[in-house]
Amino acid sequence: MNVQAVTVTLNPAIDQTVHLERLRPGQVHRARDSRQDAGGKGINVAACLADWGVPVAALGVLGAGNAGVFEALFAERAIDDGCLRAPGDTRTNIKLVDDAGGATTDINLPGLRLSVAELDAVAARLASLLRPGMPVVLSGSLPAGLGADAWARLQAQAAAAGAAVLLDTSGTPLAAALAAPAGALPWAVKPNRQELEAITGTALSDRAALLAAARELLARGIGLVAISLGEDGALFVDAGGALLARPSRLARGSSVGAGDAMVAGIAAARLRGADLEACARLATAFSLSRLDSGAARRIDPAQVRTLATQVLIERLH
């Protein structure tokens, strides 16, 4: 496969989605239904890119004991499987969906414990794929056993090869990655409001504060900041300007996967050489199409193209 984009997921998960008539804490529930899907933020990004027609490789570490659900996804979507297999099982993330209220409660279980040796092996596989300009998505939390600088290390490696790194993580790993020198920074980051508040130590309660935080990241050397704001849309900021992008309607059902689809849309826009507005439109359309698909967890390219024309764009000054 002539790979055009790479995703890396160091802490993947099997998503077990359980639908309940209504979630009542402290009470016994009978589930309406339950299903398992290969998950983890970078895995989700790879699936969206594959739906869009981008030849994509998924790198990371899977537990050998239950890798079959991931292998089935990779085969179905024609995703290049670059994941290592480690002894044990990939963790399970339980998603309790309150069908009455529409809210989802996440319970993320512990995952595999990795060592520097596994990180070195992932880095070696990444090195074999890197090309200048290639979108490389580093996404999700870090597993036990790895230092907070693990994403920063892979980010520096990809940046040195001229790749366009999209970083989507939070907490200490995000802070460590953003503390890298200018030549080793990501091209783009996609925090939500809470994640950005955590690394700035400031309440970002209004648009002006969000813009100021985004522009501070641009001043460090990052090319694009996309701040997801839930039902309020997303703020996209680069050196040329800032805009707020909102879908023309709300998505149906659970919001699971919206952020990962948005990252995939940003990567797809990068491959097109899109400007800020076109990037915002495509990323927002990816997100809405992914959510509209419900349990199928797909994006529909024809629907994405239509939705992109309907995204509401507000330019900010």
C-alpha positions in Angstrom: 0.0 0.0 0.0 1.2 3.5 -0.9 0.5 5.0 2.5 -0.4 8.7 2.6 -1.2 9.1 6.3 -0.2 7.4 9.5 -1.9 7.2 12.9 -0.3 6.1 16.1 -2.3 4.8 19.1 -0.3 3.8 22.1 -3.3 3.0 24.3 -6.0 1.5 22.1 -9.2 0.1 23.5 -12.1 -2.1 22.6 -15.2 0.0 23.0 -18.0 -1.9 24.6 -21.1 0.3 24.1 -24.1 -0.6 26.3 -27.5 1.0 25.7 -29.7 1.6 28.7 -33.3 2.8 28.8 -32.1 5.3 31.4 -29.0 5.5 33.4 -29.7 5.6 37.2 -26.6 5.7 39.3 -26.7 3.2 42.1 -29.4 1.0 40.6 -29.4 -2.3 38.7 -29.9 -2.0 34.9 -30.9 -4.3 32.2 -29.1 -3.4 29.0 -31.1 -2.9 25.8 -28.1 -4.1 23.7 -24.3 -4.2 23.7 -21.6 -4.3 21.1 -17.9 -4.2 20.8 -15.8 -2.2 18.4 -12.1 -1.6 17.8 -11.3 1.8 19.3 -8.7 4.2 20.6 -8.4 7.7 19.2 -5.9 7.0 16.5 -7.7 3.8 15.4 -10.8 5.8 15.0 -9.0 8.4 12.9 -7.5 5.8 10.7 -11.0 4.3 10.1 -12.4 7.7 9.0 -9.5 8.4 6.7 -9.9 4.9 5.1 -13.6 5.7 4.5 -12.6 8.9 2.8 -10.3 6.9 0.5 -6.9 7.8 2.0 -4.4 4.9 2.2 -3.6 4.9 5.9 -1.4 2.9 8.2 -2.4 2.3 11.9 0.6 2.0 14.3 0.6 1.2 17.9 0.5 -1.7 20.3 -2.3 -4.3 20.6 -2.7 -7.0 23.2 -2.2 -10.4 21.4 -5.0 -12.0 23.4 -7.9 -10.0 21.8 -6.4 -8.4 18.7 -9.0 -10.1 16.5 -11.5 -7.2 16.7 -8.8 -4.8 15.5 -7.7 -7.2 12.7 -11.2 -7.4 11.5 -11.5 -3.6 11.3 -8.2 -3.3 9.5 -9.2 -5.9 6.9 -12.7 -4.4 6.4 -11.4 -0.9 5.9 -8.2 -1.8 4.1 -6.1 -0.1 6.8 -2.4 -1.1 6.8 -1.8 -2.9 10.1 1.4 -1.7 11.5 0.6 -2.5 15.2 2.8 -4.5 17.4 1.4 -7.4 19.4 2.2 -7.6 23.1 1.3 -10.3 25.6 -2.0 -9.8 27.3 -5.3 -8.1 26.3 -6.0 -4.7 25.0 -8.1 -2.7 27.5 -11.9 -2.3 27.3 -13.6 1.0 27.5 -17.2 0.8 28.6 -19.6 3.4 27.2 -23.0 3.6 28.9 -25.5 5.3 26.7 -28.6 6.8 28.3 -31.1 6.4 25.5 -33.6 8.7 27.3 -31.3 11.6 27.9 -28.8 11.0 25.1 -25.7 11.3 27.4 -22.8 8.8 27.4 -20.9 7.8 30.5 -17.4 6.5 29.8 -15.6 4.0 32.1 -12.1 3.6 30.8 -10.3 0.5 32.2 -6.6 0.1 32.7 -4.6 -1.0 29.6 -1.4 -2.8 28.8 1.8 -1.7 30.6 4.4 -0.9 28.0 8.2 -0.4 28.2 10.6 1.8 26.3 11.4 -1.2 24.2 7.8 -1.2 22.7 8.0 2.5 22.2 11.3 2.0 20.3 9.7 -0.6 18.1 6.8 1.7 17.3 9.3 4.5 16.5 11.2 2.2 14.1 8.0 1.3 12.3 7.1 5.0 12.1 10.5 5.8 10.7 10.0 3.4 7.8 6.8 5.2 6.7 7.6 8.9 7.2 7.7 11.2 4.2 7.8 15.0 4.0 4.3 16.5 4.2 2.7 13.3 5.3 0.0 13.8 8.0 1.0 11.8 11.1 -1.7 11.6 13.8 -0.5 11.0 17.4 -3.6 10.5 19.4 -5.0 9.4 22.7 -3.7 8.8 26.2 -0.4 7.1 27.2 -0.4 3.6 28.7 1.2 2.7 32.0 5.0 2.2 31.8 5.7 5.1 29.4 6.9 8.5 30.5 4.9 11.6 29.8 7.4 12.6 27.0 6.4 9.6 24.8 4.3 11.7 22.4 7.0 14.4 22.4 9.6 11.8 21.3 7.5 10.5 18.4 6.5 14.0 17.5 10.1 15.2 17.3 11.0 12.2 15.1 8.1 12.8 12.7 8.7 16.6 12.6 12.4 16.0 11.8 11.4 14.0 8.7 9.2 16.9 7.5 5.9 15.2 8.4 2.8 17.2 9.5 2.1 16.0 13.0 -1.4 16.3 14.4 -1.4 15.9 18.1 -4.6 15.0 20.0 -3.9 14.2 23.7 -4.3 15.9 27.0 -2.8 16.5 30.5 0.9 16.1 31.2 1.6 14.4 27.8 0.2 17.4 26.0 2.1 19.8 28.1 5.3 17.9 27.5 4.8 17.8 23.7 4.0 21.6 23.7 7.2 22.3 25.6 9.3 20.9 22.8 11.6 23.2 20.8 10.2 24.9 17.7 11.6 22.4 15.3 10.1 19.5 17.2 6.5 20.9 17.7 3.4 19.5 16.1 1.9 21.2 13.0 -1.6 21.1 14.6 -3.2 20.4 17.9 -6.9 19.8 18.7 -7.7 20.3 22.4 -11.1 20.8 23.7 -11.8 23.8 26.1 -11.2 21.8 29.2 -7.9 20.3 27.9 -6.7 23.8 26.9 -7.7 25.2 30.3 -5.7 22.5 32.0 -2.4 23.3 30.2 -2.8 27.1 30.4 -4.0 27.1 34.0 -6.6 29.7 33.0 -10.4 29.6 32.8 -11.2 30.1 29.1 -14.8 31.1 29.5 -15.3 33.3 26.5 -14.2 33.6 22.9 -11.6 36.2 23.5 -9.8 34.0 26.1 -9.9 31.0 23.7 -8.5 33.0 20.9 -5.7 34.4 23.1 -4.8 30.9 24.2 -4.7 29.6 20.6 -2.6 32.5 19.4 -0.1 31.8 22.2 0.3 28.3 20.8 0.8 29.7 17.3 3.5 32.0 18.7 5.4 29.0 20.0 5.5 27.6 16.4 2.4 25.5 16.0 0.7 26.0 12.6 -3.0 25.2 13.4 -5.0 25.2 16.6 -8.5 23.6 16.5 -10.5 23.9 19.7 -13.5 21.7 19.9 -16.5 23.3 21.7 -19.1 20.5 21.6 -22.5 21.7 20.3 -21.0 25.2 19.9 -18.8 23.9 17.0 -15.1 24.4 16.8 -12.6 27.3 16.7 -9.9 27.1 14.0 -7.0 29.4 14.2 -3.8 29.7 12.1 -1.4 32.5 11.2 -3.9 33.8 8.6 -6.9 34.2 10.8 -9.5 32.6 13.0 -13.0 31.3 12.5 -15.8 29.5 14.3 -17.3 26.5 12.4 -20.6 25.1 13.3 -22.7 22.3 11.7 -26.0 23.5 10.2 -27.8 21.0 12.5 -27.1 18.9 15.6 -26.0 15.3 15.2 -28.3 12.5 16.1 -27.5 10.2 19.0 -24.2 9.8 20.9 -21.3 12.2 20.5 -18.7 9.3 20.7 -16.1 9.7 18.0 -16.8 13.3 17.0 -13.4 14.6 18.0 -11.5 11.7 16.3 -13.5 12.3 13.1 -12.6 16.0 13.2 -8.9 15.1 13.5 -9.3 12.8 10.4 -10.9 15.7 8.6 -8.0 18.0 9.4 -5.6 15.4 8.1 -7.7 14.9 4.9 -7.7 18.7 4.5 -3.9 18.8 4.9 -3.5 16.3 2.1 -5.6 18.6 -0.1 -3.6 21.7 0.7 -6.8 23.3 2.0 -7.0 26.8 3.4 -8.4 27.4 6.9 -12.0 27.7 5.9 -11.9 24.6 3.7 -10.2 22.7 6.5 -12.8 23.8 9.0 -15.7 22.8 6.7 -14.2 19.4 6.0 -13.3 18.6 9.6 -16.8 19.6 10.8 -18.5 17.6 8.0 -16.4 14.6 8.9 -17.5 14.9 12.5 -21.2 15.2 11.7 -21.2 12.4 9.2 -19.4 10.0 11.7 -22.1 10.8 14.3 -25.0 10.4 11.9 -23.8 6.9 11.2 -24.5 5.8 14.8 -23.3 2.3 15.5 -21.8 1.8 12.1 -19.1 4.3 13.0 -18.5 5.3 9.4 -18.2 8.4 7.3 -20.0 8.7 4.0 -17.9 10.7 1.5 -20.9 11.9 -0.5 -22.6 13.1 2.6 -19.4 14.8 3.8 -19.2 16.8 0.6 -22.8 18.0 1.0 -22.4 18.7 4.7 -19.2 20.7 4.1 -21.1 23.2 2.0 -23.6 23.7 4.8 -21.2 24.4 7.6 -21.8 27.8 9.2 -18.6 29.9 9.2 -18.1 32.9 11.4 -14.9 34.8 10.9 -13.4 36.2 14.0 -11.2 39.3 14.6 
